[in-house]
Amino acid sequence: MYPSTKTTLTCIVTPYLVVKPPNLDRYFIPDSVTVSQLSNDAANAISRLSRPFGCALSLFLGQTVSITISEAAMTPEDVEILENDVPFKGYYRIETYRLRHRLFAGGWSEPMRREVLERGHAAAVVLFDPDRDELVLIEQFRIGALVALAAPCVTMERTPWLWEIVAGIIDDGEQPEEVARREALEEAGCEVRELEFACQFLVTPGVCSESITVYCGRVDASHVGGVHGLDHEHEDIRVSAVPSSEVFDWLDDGRFVNATAIVALQWFRLRYKEFRRKWRGKDTP
């Protein structure tokens, strides 16, 4: 379900119940009026509508009234792909698109070229031990952070070893929940005993298609620690159990620079008391 945008306009009711607001290349019409009731000019205007509109209109002919126009949000159907190519394919791939899309003011954009980095989709999980009141975090090297730190505008903590939450790529045929549980074992040595969906977001939609599905998982952090990861993937991951209050301080201090960790941990922070209350003591005999 896509949200709608509502706009209130002042206008004069015409015999054909058609309104053209100033500075907008669109005509609006109440749902109850059909094209057969319209003049030729109005009918032609309606034929140029870029999408249907619903209007709540007080029908006082010739008088100035206020109307509320509800416009549905843009959808993928408002984009036309003209060409698609794959100029590079390695561990990741780059796709190029030639496309056009509908405009807010009506009509279509000129054709444009866009490049998209395709690296798949991922799942991440906030690992929480409600009895010890600790969150399980990981540290690992990131090449993107190393390159970013060379830019003079980047003033964050000067290390490419980042504090993160557990996350991994969703392989073909896998569900995000499966990945969250698998990666918790591989990267942190934690068995997820209970899992709840948190949120889903796009990492950098201006250039990449990757989405992250975030979960919150109940774990026992009493034996957490050491170095984990898969040798064939060159993973060297240090695992730590950190008190929740300290993690929240790190959020405030800017110690986290990984976007997935920031989004997921801020989400958890808003619901911390709720999860502590409902999960605490579940493993007590």
Helices and strands as residue ranges (DSSP letters): E 4-12, G 35-37, H 40-47, E 53-56, E 64-72, G 76-78, E 79-89, E 93-101, E 112-118, E 122-129, E 134-141, H 143-148, E 161-164, E 166-169, H 176-188, E 194-202, E 211-218, E 227-228, G 231-233, E 237-243, H 244-253, H 259-279
